[in-house]
Amino acid sequence: MITIEVKYRPVRWLPFSGKLESKVPQNWGELNQNQLIAVACLFNSASSDIAFLQSMSGLKKKILHKLSDFERHKLMEIVEFVGELKPFPEFIIRKLPVRSLSTKQSKGTILYAPCPKLKGVTFGQFIFADTYFANYQESQNEIDLNKFIASLYLGINEKFEERLIQGRFEAIGKLDLNIRQAIVLNFQLIHEWLALAYPLIFQKREEIISDDRSERSLPVNEGSPWIKVFQNFVGDDILHDDVWASKPVNTIFAYMTRKYKENARKKQ
């Protein structure tokens, strides 16, 4: 965080000035939930520059309007990091209050994001989330968006099952679209971190997607690039899919990286 000092005239024609201090984030890790949503809104042209700066700086709109164009430009320069996706391994939006669609239940439930570095996320859960994520980027279909989020956010101590996606995606669709798109943006940052942590795996994934672009629009149960990636490294062990699907995704990626290096040594 950087502390800024803003001087302004409460009344332009009077010689009196006011002064305020505020803290502004300088990287993705310093964003709070509302600021991440503000970035997503800016990307989607769903808010003005003033509204964006208000969220990032905490300054009131009337103060921001009193600043000169140059001063607002300098403030935008502080947060220019949002223009470049950087590796970041955590979900900034930690909780989602989801209301039940059932008329018999007025109470909703709280769903929680995965832990940092996807700790606790299984390989099967990641395949569902990442496939719906890729499908949404292609289709911009909100059903894919909602199923992507339903694949990731779970109840406390809840284990992932495919049926949870089908049971929740409509309720998740009732959440503000800006919140849902902020989660998409956050997952892009996590993808950057994964590509940095497991470069061999994600390089192979991109090769497979490039070879068969049609995979990205398929439902999860009809195929996923991750199945082909896994087969490429491990071979027929994918037959034990229930066993592999329940293992932590980071364990699988580490294992796949080791197998790739072993296979590369054998070919030398």
C-alpha positions in Angstrom: 0.0 0.0 0.0 1.1 3.5 -0.7 -0.2 6.5 1.3 -1.3 9.5 -0.7 -2.1 13.0 0.3 -4.8 14.9 -1.5 -5.2 18.6 -1.3 -8.4 20.2 -2.6 -10.6 23.2 -2.3 -14.0 22.5 -0.7 -15.3 25.6 -2.4 -13.4 26.6 -5.6 -13.9 30.4 -5.2 -12.7 30.5 -1.6 -8.9 30.4 -0.8 -9.3 27.6 1.8 -8.0 24.1 1.1 -8.6 20.7 2.6 -6.2 17.8 3.0 -6.9 14.1 3.1 -4.7 11.0 3.4 -5.6 7.7 1.8 -4.0 4.3 1.1 -3.9 2.9 -2.4 -3.0 -0.7 -3.4 0.1 -1.2 -5.5 -0.3 -4.8 -6.5 -2.9 -7.6 -6.8 -2.2 -8.9 -3.4 -3.2 -5.7 -1.7 -6.7 -5.6 -3.3 -9.7 -6.2 -1.1 -13.0 -7.8 -2.4 -14.6 -4.5 -3.4 -11.5 -3.3 -5.2 -11.3 -6.5 -7.2 -14.9 -6.1 -8.2 -14.1 -2.5 -9.2 -11.3 -3.7 -11.5 -13.6 -6.3 -13.1 -16.2 -3.5 -13.7 -13.5 -1.3 -15.3 -12.4 -4.2 -17.6 -16.1 -4.7 -18.6 -16.8 -1.0 -19.1 -19.4 -1.3 -16.3 -18.1 1.7 -14.3 -16.5 5.1 -14.8 -12.9 6.1 -14.0 -14.2 8.1 -11.1 -16.1 5.1 -9.6 -13.0 3.0 -10.1 -10.7 5.5 -8.4 -13.2 5.8 -5.5 -13.0 2.1 -4.8 -9.2 2.0 -5.2 -8.5 5.1 -3.0 -11.4 5.3 -0.6 -11.8 9.0 -1.6 -15.3 10.3 -2.0 -16.6 11.0 -5.5 -17.0 14.7 -4.7 -13.4 14.9 -3.7 -12.2 13.1 -6.9 -14.3 15.5 -9.0 -12.5 18.4 -7.4 -9.1 17.1 -8.6 -7.7 18.2 -11.9 -7.4 15.8 -14.8 -3.6 15.7 -14.2 -4.1 14.7 -10.5 -6.6 12.0 -11.4 -4.1 10.8 -14.1 -1.4 10.5 -11.5 -3.7 8.6 -9.2 -4.5 6.2 -12.1 -0.8 5.7 -12.6 -0.4 4.2 -9.1 -3.0 1.5 -9.9 -1.7 0.8 -13.4 -0.7 -2.7 -12.2 -4.3 -3.8 -12.9 -3.5 -3.6 -16.6 -1.2 -6.7 -16.5 -2.1 -10.1 -15.1 0.4 -11.3 -12.6 0.8 -14.6 -10.8 -1.3 -14.6 -7.6 -2.3 -17.8 -5.8 -5.3 -16.7 -3.7 -9.0 -16.0 -4.1 -9.7 -12.5 -2.9 -13.4 -13.0 -2.6 -13.4 -15.6 0.2 -17.2 -16.0 0.8 -20.3 -16.1 -1.3 -23.7 -15.8 0.4 -26.0 -17.9 -1.9 -29.7 -17.9 -1.4 -31.7 -21.1 -1.8 -34.1 -21.2 -4.8 -36.5 -23.2 -2.8 -39.6 -21.3 -1.6 -39.6 -23.5 1.5 -36.2 -22.2 2.7 -35.7 -18.5 3.3 -32.2 -19.0 4.6 -29.3 -19.3 2.2 -25.8 -20.8 2.7 -22.3 -19.5 2.7 -19.9 -20.9 0.2 -16.1 -20.6 0.6 -13.3 -20.2 -1.9 -10.5 -22.7 -2.0 -7.5 -22.1 0.2 -4.4 -20.3 -1.1 -2.4 -22.2 -3.8 -5.6 -24.4 -4.3 -4.8 -26.3 -1.2 -7.6 -28.9 -0.7 -8.8 -28.7 -4.3 -8.9 -32.2 -5.9 -7.8 -33.0 -9.4 -11.4 -33.8 -10.4 -12.7 -30.5 -8.9 -10.0 -28.6 -10.8 -10.9 -30.3 -14.1 -14.5 -29.3 -13.7 -13.7 -25.7 -12.7 -11.0 -25.1 -15.3 -13.2 -26.6 -18.1 -16.2 -24.4 -17.3 -13.8 -21.5 -17.0 -12.4 -22.1 -20.5 -15.9 -22.7 -21.9 -17.1 -19.3 -20.4 -14.2 -17.5 -21.9 -15.2 -18.9 -25.3 -19.0 -18.7 -25.0 -19.6 -15.8 -22.5 -22.6 -18.0 -21.5 -23.6 -17.3 -17.9 -24.5 -21.0 -17.3 -20.8 -21.8 -17.9 -19.9 -18.9 -15.6 -22.2 -20.1 -12.8 -21.0 -23.7 -13.1 -17.4 -22.6 -13.0 -18.0 -20.8 -9.7 -20.1 -23.8 -8.3 -17.2 -26.0 -9.0 -14.9 -24.0 -6.8 -16.9 -22.5 -3.9 -18.1 -25.1 -1.4 -19.7 -25.2 2.0 -17.5 -25.4 5.1 -15.9 -28.9 5.3 -17.8 -29.9 2.2 -16.2 -32.3 -0.3 -16.5 -31.7 -4.0 -19.1 -33.8 -5.9 -20.4 -33.2 -9.4 -24.0 -33.1 -8.2 -23.2 -29.9 -6.2 -22.6 -28.0 -9.5 -26.0 -29.0 -10.8 -27.7 -28.2 -7.5 -26.2 -24.7 -7.1 -25.4 -23.1 -10.4 -28.8 -21.5 -10.8 -28.6 -20.0 -7.3 -25.1 -18.7 -8.0 -26.6 -17.1 -11.1 -28.6 -14.8 -8.8 -25.4 -13.2 -7.5 -24.3 -9.8 -8.9 -22.7 -10.3 -12.3 -19.8 -8.0 -11.3 -19.0 -10.3 -8.4 -19.0 -13.4 -10.6 -16.8 -11.7 -13.2 -14.4 -10.6 -10.5 -14.0 -14.3 -9.6 -13.2 -15.0 -13.3 -10.5 -12.3 -13.2 -9.1 -13.8 -10.0 -8.9 -17.2 -11.5 -6.9 -15.7 -14.4 -4.4 -14.6 -11.8 -4.3 -18.0 -10.3 -3.7 -19.5 -13.8 -0.7 -17.2 -14.1 0.6 -18.6 -10.8 0.0 -22.2 -11.9 1.8 -21.6 -15.1 4.7 -20.3 -13.1 4.7 -23.1 -10.6 4.1 -25.9 -13.2 5.4 -24.6 -16.5 5.8 -28.0 -18.2 2.2 -29.0 -17.4 0.6 -25.8 -18.6 2.8 -25.6 -21.7 1.6 -29.1 -22.7 -2.0 -28.0 -22.0 -1.7 -25.1 -24.4 -0.3 -27.3 -27.0 -3.2 -29.7 -26.7 -5.8 -26.9 -26.8 -4.1 -25.5 -29.9 -4.2 -28.9 -31.6 -7.9 -29.3 -30.9 -9.8 -26.0 -30.3 -13.1 -27.9 -30.2 -12.3 -29.3 -26.7 -12.8 -25.9 -25.1 -16.5 -25.9 -25.9 -17.2 -29.4 -24.7 -19.1 -30.2 -21.5 -16.8 -31.6 -18.8 -18.2 -35.1 -19.0 -17.5 -35.3 -22.8 -13.8 -34.5 -22.5 -11.3 -32.1 -21.1 -7.9 -31.0 -22.2 -6.7 -32.1 -18.8 -7.5 -35.7 -19.5 -5.3 -35.7 -22.6 -2.5 -33.9 -20.6 -2.7 -36.5 -17.9 -2.6 -39.3 -20.4 0.3 -37.8 -22.2 2.4 -37.9 -19.0 1.1 -40.9 -17.1 -0.4 -43.2 -19.8 -3.1 -45.8 -19.1 -3.2 -45.0 -15.3 -6.1 -42.6 -16.1 -8.2 -45.8 -16.1 -8.1 -45.4 -12.3 -9.8 -42.1 -12.7 -11.7 -42.1 -9.4 -8.4 -42.5 -7.5 -6.7 -39.8 -9.4 -9.7 -37.4 -9.3 -9.8 -37.5 -5.5 -6.1 -36.6 -5.1 -5.0 -33.0 -4.5 -4.4 -31.1 -7.7 -1.0 -29.9 -6.6 0.0 -33.5 -5.9 -1.1 -34.5 -9.4 0.7 -31.6 -11.1 3.9 -32.4 -9.1 3.6 -36.0 -10.1 3.0 -35.2 -13.8 6.1 -32.9 -13.8 8.2 -35.7 -12.3 7.0 -38.1 -14.9 7.7 -35.7 -17.7 11.3 -35.3 -16.6 11.7 -39.0 -16.2 10.4 -39.6 -19.8 12.6 -36.8 -21.1 15.7 -38.5 -19.5 14.8 -41.9 -21.1 14.7 -40.3 -24.5 18.1 -38.9 -24.2 
